Amino acid sequence: MSEITHPTPSATTPPRPGILLIDDETSARQELRRALTKKGFSSVQEARDSAEALQHVAEGEIGVVVLDLLLDDGPDGIETARQIQKTHPETSFIVVSAVANESDYHERAAEIQLRVVDWIEKPIQPALSRFIEILKKVAPQEPAMALAASIDVVYDKMRALVESHGGKPGLRERLRPLHNELRALQEEEARLIGERYDAHFQPAYESAQEAIAQARQLLGIKR
């Protein structure tokens, strides 16, 4: 009697390197996390001090650290970054702090060759677009969420155009390019969802079919 073999599990997608926000102000962390999630960055973690930050880095895949320099408890931002870089040298850092432009912090970072991508002064809102563009270069976005964020942007543009137009002629013509862009984004989103569905369910379906075929063979069932 032949032995039923178990199908080999399909390979899983490796985890995407995440983003760690280090700031002792809870409201600042949460506000920035919401902004990043809306822009398509799905793997975002938070730490209020150096100890929490080092724990997150030790436990997970962190590729980019967004760092405040002034932390209430324990080491400051530069020392925290030094400890992170010591064990994870490929980590990139973006400084977001009220003292981001003070030269002594820049000098300390240069002395230890800290991989600082940019220095942004708080409050971050005036520089948020710049910050997001920098982050896109060093941190991967979740494709589906990035598409969803792009769709939201086009919707906002269309809404703003309608509200500002005031019923004047020519609105349809001005909306048409945005409508075409929106339709293209939605088609890409549907394609991506279809690919994910196939990637997730097709291996399971094939494994089930293989198991059924083996069971039929053992039971002598020809159909």
C-alpha positions as CSV (number, residue, x, y, z in Angstrom):
1,M,0.0,0.0,0.0
2,S,1.4,3.4,-1.0
3,E,1.9,6.0,1.7
4,I,0.1,9.3,1.6
5,T,2.6,12.1,1.5
6,H,2.0,15.5,2.9
7,P,2.3,18.4,0.4
8,T,5.3,20.7,0.9
9,P,4.1,24.1,2.3
10,S,4.5,27.0,-0.1
11,A,7.2,29.5,0.6
12,T,6.0,32.6,2.4
13,T,6.9,36.1,1.6
14,P,9.7,37.4,3.7
15,P,8.7,40.1,6.2
16,R,9.1,43.6,5.1
17,P,11.6,45.7,7.1
18,G,9.5,47.9,9.4
19,I,9.6,51.5,10.7
20,L,10.2,52.3,14.3
21,L,9.0,55.6,15.7
22,I,10.9,56.6,18.9
23,D,9.4,59.6,20.7
24,D,8.5,60.1,24.3
25,E,5.4,62.1,23.3
26,T,2.6,59.6,22.8
27,S,0.5,62.1,20.7
28,A,3.4,62.8,18.4
29,R,4.0,59.1,17.8
30,Q,0.4,58.3,17.2
31,E,-0.1,61.3,14.8
32,L,2.9,60.3,12.8
33,R,1.9,56.6,12.7
34,R,-1.6,57.5,11.3
35,A,0.0,59.7,8.6
36,L,2.4,56.9,7.6
37,T,-0.4,54.2,7.6
38,K,-2.5,56.4,5.4
39,K,0.4,56.7,2.9
40,G,0.8,53.0,2.6
41,F,3.4,52.1,5.3
42,S,1.9,49.1,7.0
43,S,4.6,47.9,9.4
44,V,5.0,50.8,11.8
45,Q,5.9,50.3,15.5
46,E,6.3,52.7,18.4
47,A,8.7,53.2,21.3
48,R,8.6,55.8,24.0
49,D,12.3,55.5,25.1
50,S,15.6,53.8,24.4
51,A,14.8,50.6,26.3
52,E,11.5,50.0,24.3
53,A,13.3,50.8,21.1
54,L,16.1,48.3,21.6
55,Q,13.5,45.7,22.5
56,H,11.6,46.3,19.3
57,V,14.8,46.1,17.2
58,A,15.9,42.9,18.9
59,E,12.5,41.2,18.3
60,G,11.6,42.3,14.8
61,E,12.6,43.4,11.4
62,I,13.3,47.1,11.7
63,G,14.8,48.9,8.6
64,V,14.2,52.5,9.4
65,V,14.1,54.4,12.7
66,V,12.4,57.7,13.0
67,L,14.1,59.3,16.0
68,D,13.5,62.1,18.5
69,L,16.7,63.3,20.1
70,L,15.2,64.3,23.4
71,L,13.9,61.3,25.4
72,D,12.7,61.6,29.0
73,D,14.2,58.4,30.4
74,G,17.6,56.8,29.8
75,P,19.9,57.5,26.8
76,D,19.1,60.3,24.3
77,G,18.4,59.7,20.6
78,I,22.0,59.7,19.4
79,E,23.1,57.1,22.0
80,T,20.0,55.0,21.3
81,A,20.8,55.1,17.6
82,R,24.4,54.2,18.3
83,Q,23.3,51.1,20.2
84,I,20.8,50.1,17.4
85,Q,23.4,50.6,14.7
86,K,26.0,48.5,16.7
87,T,23.8,45.3,16.3
88,H,21.9,46.3,13.1
89,P,24.4,48.3,10.9
90,E,22.0,48.4,7.9
91,T,19.4,50.4,9.8
92,S,18.7,53.9,8.5
93,F,17.7,56.9,10.7
94,I,15.6,59.9,10.2
95,V,15.8,62.5,12.9
96,V,12.6,64.3,13.7
97,S,13.2,66.6,16.7
98,A,12.9,70.1,18.0
99,V,16.7,70.2,18.3
100,A,17.4,68.6,14.9
101,N,19.4,71.6,13.7
102,E,21.7,71.9,16.7
103,S,25.3,71.3,15.6
104,D,26.4,69.2,18.5
105,Y,24.0,66.4,17.6
106,H,25.3,66.5,14.0
107,E,28.8,66.3,15.3
108,R,28.1,63.3,17.6
109,A,26.3,61.5,14.7
110,A,29.2,62.1,12.4
111,E,31.7,60.8,15.0
112,I,30.1,57.4,15.1
113,Q,29.2,57.4,11.4
114,L,25.5,57.2,12.1
115,R,23.4,56.4,9.0
116,V,21.2,59.5,9.3
117,V,19.2,60.0,6.1
118,D,17.8,63.4,7.0
119,W,17.3,65.8,9.9
120,I,13.8,67.4,10.2
121,E,12.9,69.9,12.8
122,K,9.6,69.7,14.8
123,P,6.8,70.4,14.3
124,I,6.9,68.0,11.4
125,Q,3.7,69.1,9.7
126,P,5.3,71.8,7.4
127,A,7.9,69.2,6.3
128,L,5.5,66.1,6.2
129,S,5.5,65.8,2.4
130,R,9.3,65.9,2.3
131,F,9.5,63.4,5.2
132,I,7.2,61.0,3.3
133,E,9.2,61.2,0.1
134,I,12.4,60.5,2.0
135,L,10.8,57.5,3.7
136,K,9.6,56.1,0.4
137,K,13.2,55.8,-0.7
138,V,14.4,53.9,2.4
139,A,11.3,52.0,3.6
140,P,9.1,49.7,1.5
141,Q,5.4,50.4,1.2
142,E,2.7,47.8,1.2
143,P,1.7,47.8,-2.5
144,A,-2.1,47.5,-1.9
145,M,-2.0,50.2,0.8
146,A,0.1,52.5,-1.3
147,L,-2.5,52.2,-4.1
148,A,-5.3,52.8,-1.7
149,A,-3.4,56.0,-0.5
150,S,-3.0,57.1,-4.1
151,I,-6.7,56.6,-4.7
152,D,-7.5,58.7,-1.7
153,V,-5.3,61.5,-3.0
154,V,-7.2,61.5,-6.3
155,Y,-10.5,61.5,-4.6
156,D,-9.4,64.5,-2.5
157,K,-8.3,66.3,-5.6
158,M,-11.6,65.7,-7.3
159,R,-13.5,66.8,-4.2
160,A,-11.5,70.0,-3.9
161,L,-12.0,70.8,-7.6
162,V,-15.7,70.4,-7.3
163,E,-15.9,72.5,-4.2
164,S,-13.8,75.3,-5.6
165,H,-15.4,75.3,-9.1
166,G,-18.6,76.9,-7.9
167,G,-20.8,75.6,-10.7
168,K,-18.8,77.4,-13.4
169,P,-18.6,75.8,-16.9
170,G,-15.9,73.4,-17.8
171,L,-16.0,71.2,-14.6
172,R,-16.5,68.0,-16.5
173,E,-13.4,68.6,-18.7
174,R,-11.3,69.4,-15.7
175,L,-12.5,66.3,-13.8
176,R,-11.9,64.0,-16.8
177,P,-8.1,63.5,-16.3
178,L,-8.6,62.8,-12.6
179,H,-11.3,60.4,-13.4
180,N,-9.0,58.6,-15.9
181,E,-6.3,58.5,-13.3
182,L,-8.7,57.1,-10.7
183,R,-9.9,54.4,-13.0
184,A,-6.4,53.3,-13.8
185,L,-5.5,53.1,-10.1
186,Q,-8.6,51.1,-9.4
187,E,-7.8,48.7,-12.2
188,E,-4.3,48.2,-10.8
189,E,-5.7,47.6,-7.4
190,A,-8.1,45.0,-8.7
191,R,-5.2,43.3,-10.5
192,L,-3.1,43.2,-7.4
193,I,-6.0,41.8,-5.3
194,G,-6.5,39.1,-8.0
195,E,-2.8,38.2,-7.9
196,R,-2.8,37.9,-4.1
197,Y,-5.9,35.8,-4.2
198,D,-4.3,33.4,-6.7
199,A,-1.0,33.3,-4.7
200,H,-2.8,32.6,-1.5
201,F,-5.4,30.0,-2.6
202,Q,-3.9,28.3,-5.6
203,P,-1.2,26.4,-3.6
204,A,-3.8,25.3,-1.1
205,Y,-6.1,24.2,-3.9
206,E,-3.4,22.2,-5.6
207,S,-2.4,20.6,-2.3
208,A,-6.0,19.6,-1.7
209,Q,-6.3,18.1,-5.2
210,E,-3.1,16.1,-4.6
211,A,-4.3,14.7,-1.3
212,I,-7.7,13.7,-2.9
213,A,-5.9,12.0,-5.8
214,Q,-3.8,10.0,-3.3
215,A,-6.8,9.0,-1.2
216,R,-8.6,7.8,-4.3
217,Q,-5.6,5.8,-5.4
218,L,-5.5,4.1,-2.0
219,L,-9.2,3.4,-2.0
220,G,-9.2,2.1,-5.5
221,I,-11.5,4.9,-6.8
222,K,-10.8,5.6,-10.4
223,R,-12.9,8.8,-10.6
